[in-house]
Amino acid sequence: MAHEEDALEHERASWKPSPGLAVAVPDPVQNPGLPPHRTRVTDQDPAAMKRAVRTVYTLFYLSLAGSIWAIAAYMLFPIESGRIIDIRHNNLFIGLGIGLALLALGLGAIHWSKAVMSDKEFIEPRHATRGRDTTREGAVEALREANEESGFGRRTAIRGSLIAALAASILPGITLFRGLAPENSEAHPDAGNPVALLSRTMWEPGMRLAHDPSGEPIRAADLTLGSAVHVIPAPLAELSHHDGYLEEKAKAIVLLMRLLPEQLPAEHNNLEWAYDGIVAYSKVCTHVGCPVALYEQQTHHLLCPCHQSQFDVSRSAAVIFGPAARPLPQLPITVDDEGYLVAQSDFHEPVGPSFWERH
Ligand code: FES
């Protein structure tokens, strides 16, 4: 033991910080030490100690009962009927069981540590965290021997198959998540296909652009220079929440801005998709889908408040800063006979964040 301490002393004495390494200065705050020890009732009175022990195991048994009740409730209150009342009962009684189990377990553990376990304070001096050279060499030697004896490094077929088996063993768990995906139905034929779902919005040729959320159509002449308007397809305002109002709005929402036509240079913009300096871009950030709602009139920059991606409206909403990987998709627009702004078509690419089939 004395020999080991000497070796540590020697290592500490010979250690020198390398250039650029921060060196801790002596701490000016004095250690206040531990507060004086106070004897507890359970230390002095054996009857109190017995009571405390009883309380602790009663709490643990209560926790056990809670867990058993949660399992029983799962069977006693099935949700297969799909009725809301059955789902409520199922959630309520399972939740009560699990809540009781966890609460009683926690209270029992706290009471055990505070009233029954020894409460003597121990001071354990810290030792150097770096192992001694001999220990480190020993560890390397042990690993080398284990490798030698198991043949892990030598038997490449076994090693490769083990790694493949380990990696594959987590895949069934991941695959089961597929079960959470919605199924196709007659009413929603693409419900189970996220790629198709994300690739289309409700915009159609001739559909009027309308104020969000009133649904009031927008005339090109009413749009002032420098303005930015939050826009939805006019028919969206008629949809109820039950008919998928939010789902459709989340994809179709658009920001409409009016610039001077000369602020949209032809080499950076598709002018056929704009009308007299008015352009419409998806409001859904191409990073992770936050609403890009801040428009800087002077610079023509759109800012996403979530992670500060910036898009330049005068250059087809190209990304000029931040983590977004793609420009905001543009909605081709024009005006109808009455001067109202209308879509020429749906977006020509999926809106929102990139996913596995679209980068
Ligand atoms: S969601 Fe827009 S920058 Fe992250």
Boltz pocket constraint, residues with backbone or C-beta under 6 A from the ligand:
constraints:
  - pocket:
      binder: B
      contacts: [[A, 285], [A, 286], [A, 287], [A, 288], [A, 289], [A, 290], [A, 304], [A, 305], [A, 306], [A, 307], [A, 308], [A, 309], [A, 322], [A, 323], [A, 324]]
      max_distance: 6.0
